[in-house]
Structure formats: structure tokens, C-alpha cells
Amino acid sequence: MQLTIELYDTVTVFQLAGQLDAHASQELHRAAQQSIADGSARLVFNLAALNYTSSAGLRVLLGATQAARQKNGDVCLAAVQSEVAKVFALSGLDALLKIYPDTQTAVASFIDQSK
């Protein structure tokens, strides 16, 4: 998995590419938890280039969501590809997370909440 992290206003965007397997999940977990610990609890995970996630990846996203919400933040997903979307649907995670068509819309949802 390739991971790029960018900050847009008060929102941290994680760009994921490749496969989110058990090994890669550890890296993502550390990055997300560090962002939350640093005070940025509004997280967007852009999955446009992610073609696979394991159950470990789902656990990381769920854990990040719980941690962010404890800090009055939240997690949004952006540009989820069809194969990964199927995994979210089968696990029920799609009912717990807000999913947007692209990063800009997901980031804007947080900015709009601030106003």
C-alpha cells in the first residue's frame, strides 16, 4: 500500500493506493492514530486507488472512526471503488461511515459543519 497524507484546512486526507492488507493496516493505524493524537480528528480516507482491503483494514477504519468521534471528529470515505465497496457492504461498515464520491466533497462536508 502507498500512503500519502495531506492537510486541507482542518481535515486530514489519507490517500491510499494498492492493497490494504494486514501489514499495511499497521502503517495506516499508526498514521491515523497520530493524526488524532495531534488534534486532527477530521479524517478523510480517499480510496480511489485502493483495490483491496482485508478485515484488518476494516478494523483500522472502524478504530479510527471510534477514536475520531471521541475527539469530536469523524471519518469519511471518498471515491470507494466497487470491489472495496462490496467489502464495506458485506461487513456493514458502509452503514457506519459517510461515503462521498470524491475527496473535495468529503472535505467540504467537514468545512460546512464548521460554519
ChimeraX commands (.cxc) that place a marker at each C-alpha (Angstrom):
marker #1 position 0.00,0.00,0.00 radius 0.5
marker #1 position 1.10,3.52,-0.73 radius 0.5
marker #1 position 0.00,6.18,1.73 radius 0.5
marker #1 position 0.06,9.93,1.22 radius 0.5
marker #1 position -1.21,12.32,3.88 radius 0.5
marker #1 position -2.32,15.88,3.14 radius 0.5
marker #1 position -3.93,18.58,5.25 radius 0.5
marker #1 position -6.86,20.61,3.86 radius 0.5
marker #1 position -7.86,23.34,6.27 radius 0.5
marker #1 position -8.74,21.32,9.42 radius 0.5
marker #1 position -9.17,17.99,7.62 radius 0.5
marker #1 position -6.50,15.31,7.23 radius 0.5
marker #1 position -6.77,13.37,3.97 radius 0.5
marker #1 position -5.21,9.93,3.65 radius 0.5
marker #1 position -4.69,8.86,0.03 radius 0.5
marker #1 position -4.45,5.06,-0.15 radius 0.5
marker #1 position -3.27,3.10,-3.18 radius 0.5
marker #1 position -2.84,-0.61,-3.74 radius 0.5
marker #1 position -3.85,-3.18,-1.16 radius 0.5
marker #1 position -4.77,-2.61,2.47 radius 0.5
marker #1 position -3.72,-5.94,3.95 radius 0.5
marker #1 position -2.68,-6.91,7.48 radius 0.5
marker #1 position 0.84,-5.49,7.09 radius 0.5
marker #1 position -0.25,-2.21,5.50 radius 0.5
marker #1 position -3.02,-1.83,8.08 radius 0.5
marker #1 position -0.41,-1.36,10.80 radius 0.5
marker #1 position 1.07,1.63,8.97 radius 0.5
marker #1 position -2.36,3.17,8.40 radius 0.5
marker #1 position -3.34,2.58,12.03 radius 0.5
marker #1 position -0.23,4.40,13.28 radius 0.5
marker #1 position -0.77,7.32,10.89 radius 0.5
marker #1 position -4.46,7.75,11.74 radius 0.5
marker #1 position -3.91,7.50,15.48 radius 0.5
marker #1 position -1.03,10.00,15.26 radius 0.5
marker #1 position -3.23,12.45,13.38 radius 0.5
marker #1 position -5.93,12.17,16.03 radius 0.5
marker #1 position -3.39,12.49,18.86 radius 0.5
marker #1 position -2.05,15.64,17.17 radius 0.5
marker #1 position -5.54,17.17,17.31 radius 0.5
marker #1 position -6.72,16.48,13.77 radius 0.5
marker #1 position -9.76,14.26,14.27 radius 0.5
marker #1 position -11.50,15.07,10.98 radius 0.5
marker #1 position -10.25,12.35,8.66 radius 0.5
marker #1 position -10.96,11.56,5.02 radius 0.5
marker #1 position -9.72,8.32,3.50 radius 0.5
marker #1 position -9.51,8.64,-0.28 radius 0.5
marker #1 position -9.82,5.09,-1.65 radius 0.5
marker #1 position -9.82,5.91,-5.37 radius 0.5
marker #1 position -6.65,3.88,-5.93 radius 0.5
marker #1 position -7.31,1.18,-3.32 radius 0.5
marker #1 position -8.22,-2.11,-4.96 radius 0.5
marker #1 position -8.33,-4.44,-1.94 radius 0.5
marker #1 position -8.90,-4.35,1.80 radius 0.5
marker #1 position -8.67,-7.17,4.30 radius 0.5
marker #1 position -10.59,-7.42,7.54 radius 0.5
marker #1 position -7.55,-5.83,9.21 radius 0.5
marker #1 position -8.08,-2.76,7.03 radius 0.5
marker #1 position -11.73,-2.61,8.04 radius 0.5
marker #1 position -10.72,-2.77,11.70 radius 0.5
marker #1 position -8.32,0.15,11.23 radius 0.5
marker #1 position -11.02,2.30,9.64 radius 0.5
marker #1 position -13.51,1.39,12.37 radius 0.5
marker #1 position -10.94,2.08,15.10 radius 0.5
marker #1 position -10.06,5.43,13.53 radius 0.5
marker #1 position -13.76,6.31,13.41 radius 0.5
marker #1 position -14.25,5.50,17.08 radius 0.5
marker #1 position -11.14,7.42,18.12 radius 0.5
marker #1 position -12.03,10.44,15.97 radius 0.5
marker #1 position -15.58,10.58,17.31 radius 0.5
marker #1 position -14.26,10.53,20.89 radius 0.5
marker #1 position -12.39,13.73,19.99 radius 0.5
marker #1 position -15.48,15.33,18.37 radius 0.5
marker #1 position -14.26,14.44,14.88 radius 0.5
marker #1 position -15.31,11.85,12.35 radius 0.5
marker #1 position -14.18,9.76,9.42 radius 0.5
marker #1 position -15.40,9.96,5.83 radius 0.5
marker #1 position -14.53,7.79,2.87 radius 0.5
marker #1 position -14.08,9.15,-0.63 radius 0.5
marker #1 position -14.07,7.57,-4.09 radius 0.5
marker #1 position -14.56,3.99,-2.93 radius 0.5
marker #1 position -14.02,1.57,-5.79 radius 0.5
marker #1 position -16.60,-1.14,-6.48 radius 0.5
marker #1 position -14.62,-4.14,-5.19 radius 0.5
marker #1 position -13.78,-2.37,-1.94 radius 0.5
marker #1 position -17.36,-1.04,-1.67 radius 0.5
marker #1 position -18.61,-4.64,-1.77 radius 0.5
marker #1 position -16.44,-5.48,1.24 radius 0.5
marker #1 position -17.81,-2.47,3.13 radius 0.5
marker #1 position -21.37,-3.51,2.28 radius 0.5
marker #1 position -20.83,-7.13,3.35 radius 0.5
marker #1 position -19.31,-6.03,6.65 radius 0.5
marker #1 position -21.96,-3.38,7.32 radius 0.5
marker #1 position -19.28,-0.71,7.60 radius 0.5
marker #1 position -20.95,1.29,4.85 radius 0.5
marker #1 position -23.82,1.98,7.27 radius 0.5
marker #1 position -21.43,3.43,9.88 radius 0.5
marker #1 position -19.35,5.70,7.66 radius 0.5
marker #1 position -20.20,8.59,5.39 radius 0.5
marker #1 position -19.12,7.82,1.84 radius 0.5
marker #1 position -18.63,10.59,-0.72 radius 0.5
marker #1 position -17.93,10.42,-4.46 radius 0.5
marker #1 position -14.66,12.37,-4.19 radius 0.5
marker #1 position -12.23,13.95,-1.75 radius 0.5
marker #1 position -13.42,17.50,-2.36 radius 0.5
marker #1 position -16.99,16.65,-1.37 radius 0.5
marker #1 position -15.84,14.76,1.72 radius 0.5
marker #1 position -13.60,17.63,2.86 radius 0.5
marker #1 position -16.37,20.14,2.15 radius 0.5
marker #1 position -18.74,18.16,4.39 radius 0.5
marker #1 position -16.44,18.89,7.35 radius 0.5
marker #1 position -15.91,22.53,6.39 radius 0.5
marker #1 position -19.68,23.04,6.04 radius 0.5
marker #1 position -20.18,21.60,9.55 radius 0.5
marker #1 position -17.82,24.23,10.94 radius 0.5
marker #1 position -19.95,27.12,9.71 radius 0.5
marker link #1:1,2 radius 0.2
marker link #1:2,3 radius 0.2
marker link #1:3,4 radius 0.2
marker link #1:4,5 radius 0.2
marker link #1:5,6 radius 0.2
marker link #1:6,7 radius 0.2
marker link #1:7,8 radius 0.2
marker link #1:8,9 radius 0.2
marker link #1:9,10 radius 0.2
marker link #1:10,11 radius 0.2
marker link #1:11,12 radius 0.2
marker link #1:12,13 radius 0.2
marker link #1:13,14 radius 0.2
marker link #1:14,15 radius 0.2
marker link #1:15,16 radius 0.2
marker link #1:16,17 radius 0.2
marker link #1:17,18 radius 0.2
marker link #1:18,19 radius 0.2
marker link #1:19,20 radius 0.2
marker link #1:20,21 radius 0.2
marker link #1:21,22 radius 0.2
marker link #1:22,23 radius 0.2
marker link #1:23,24 radius 0.2
marker link #1:24,25 radius 0.2
marker link #1:25,26 radius 0.2
marker link #1:26,27 radius 0.2
marker link #1:27,28 radius 0.2
marker link #1:28,29 radius 0.2
marker link #1:29,30 radius 0.2
marker link #1:30,31 radius 0.2
marker link #1:31,32 radius 0.2
marker link #1:32,33 radius 0.2
marker link #1:33,34 radius 0.2
marker link #1:34,35 radius 0.2
marker link #1:35,36 radius 0.2
marker link #1:36,37 radius 0.2
marker link #1:37,38 radius 0.2
marker link #1:38,39 radius 0.2
marker link #1:39,40 radius 0.2
marker link #1:40,41 radius 0.2
marker link #1:41,42 radius 0.2
marker link #1:42,43 radius 0.2
marker link #1:43,44 radius 0.2
marker link #1:44,45 radius 0.2
marker link #1:45,46 radius 0.2
marker link #1:46,47 radius 0.2
marker link #1:47,48 radius 0.2
marker link #1:48,49 radius 0.2
marker link #1:49,50 radius 0.2
marker link #1:50,51 radius 0.2
marker link #1:51,52 radius 0.2
marker link #1:52,53 radius 0.2
marker link #1:53,54 radius 0.2
marker link #1:54,55 radius 0.2
marker link #1:55,56 radius 0.2
marker link #1:56,57 radius 0.2
marker link #1:57,58 radius 0.2
marker link #1:58,59 radius 0.2
marker link #1:59,60 radius 0.2
marker link #1:60,61 radius 0.2
marker link #1:61,62 radius 0.2
marker link #1:62,63 radius 0.2
marker link #1:63,64 radius 0.2
marker link #1:64,65 radius 0.2
marker link #1:65,66 radius 0.2
marker link #1:66,67 radius 0.2
marker link #1:67,68 radius 0.2
marker link #1:68,69 radius 0.2
marker link #1:69,70 radius 0.2
marker link #1:70,71 radius 0.2
marker link #1:71,72 radius 0.2
marker link #1:72,73 radius 0.2
marker link #1:73,74 radius 0.2
marker link #1:74,75 radius 0.2
marker link #1:75,76 radius 0.2
marker link #1:76,77 radius 0.2
marker link #1:77,78 radius 0.2
marker link #1:78,79 radius 0.2
marker link #1:79,80 radius 0.2
marker link #1:80,81 radius 0.2
marker link #1:81,82 radius 0.2
marker link #1:82,83 radius 0.2
marker link #1:83,84 radius 0.2
marker link #1:84,85 radius 0.2
marker link #1:85,86 radius 0.2
marker link #1:86,87 radius 0.2
marker link #1:87,88 radius 0.2
marker link #1:88,89 radius 0.2
marker link #1:89,90 radius 0.2
marker link #1:90,91 radius 0.2
marker link #1:91,92 radius 0.2
marker link #1:92,93 radius 0.2
marker link #1:93,94 radius 0.2
marker link #1:94,95 radius 0.2
marker link #1:95,96 radius 0.2
marker link #1:96,97 radius 0.2
marker link #1:97,98 radius 0.2
marker link #1:98,99 radius 0.2
marker link #1:99,100 radius 0.2
marker link #1:100,101 radius 0.2
marker link #1:101,102 radius 0.2
marker link #1:102,103 radius 0.2
marker link #1:103,104 radius 0.2
marker link #1:104,105 radius 0.2
marker link #1:105,106 radius 0.2
marker link #1:106,107 radius 0.2
marker link #1:107,108 radius 0.2
marker link #1:108,109 radius 0.2
marker link #1:109,110 radius 0.2
marker link #1:110,111 radius 0.2
marker link #1:111,112 radius 0.2
marker link #1:112,113 radius 0.2
marker link #1:113,114 radius 0.2
marker link #1:114,115 radius 0.2
view
